Amino acid sequence: MEIVQLKMKLNFESFDCTAVVYVRTALLVVVVVVVVVVVVIVVVAVVVVVFVVVVIVGVAAAAAAAVVVVVLVIVVVVVVAVVV
């Protein structure tokens, strides 16, 4: 009788571990999707800002804006790498 109880306990624990793995995998997928969406939004915003600056002010200001944007993108990538 004890062997049956022990087997049931082991089966439950292995199921529990499997559930934890599934939850962790799901959370990882959600985090990756959110990060990708944020990066895409940031890139689109950067392209729009640089385009607007080029149209309104000129190429010199656009180059300065591009440098700032590159620095911001690097900061975002580093923050995402640290978080993940």
N, C-alpha and C positions, 0 to 999 in steps of 0.2 A: 504493500500500500504506500509506503514511503517513497518507493521508486517512482510510482505513478505521480505522486505529488511533486517530487523533484523535477520530473520531466515536464510537468505542466508549468512549474515555476520557470524553468529554463526556457521553454517555448515563449512564455509571456515576456521574459526579459529580452529575448532576441527580437521579438516583435516590437518591443518598446524601443530598442536600439534602432531598428529599421525605421520606425516612425520618426525618431529624432533625425536620422539621416535624410529622410524625405523632407522634413520641415526645414532642415538646414539648406538642402539643395534648393527648395522653393524660395527661401529667403535670399539665397545667393543669386538666383535667377532674377528675382525682383530688384535686388540692388543693382545688378548689371544693367537691366533694362532701364532703370531710373537714371543711372549714370550715363548711358548712351543717349537717352533722350535729352538730358541736361547738356551734354557736350554738343549735340546737334543744334539745340536751341542757341547755345553760346556762339557756335560757329556761324549760324545764319545771322544772328544779331551783329556779330563782328563784320561780316561781309556787307550787311546793309549800312552799318555805320561808316565803314571805309568808303563805300560807294557814295553815300551822302556827302561825306567830307570832300571827296574828290570833286563832286559836282558843284558844291557850294564854294569851297575855299580854294582848292587847287591841289597840285601834286605834292608840294612840299609839306603841307599840313597832313595830307594823306599818308605820306611816309612816316611822319611823326606819330600819327594815329596807329599806323600799322605796327610800329615798334611797341607802343603801349599795349596793343592788342596781343602781340606775340608774348609779351611778358605776362599778361593776364591769363592767356591760355596755358602757359607753363605753370603758373601758380595753380590753376584749376586742376591740371593733370597731376601735380604733386600732391595736392590735397586729396584728390580721388584715390591716388595710389596709397596714401597713408591710411585713409578710411577703409579701403577694401583690404 
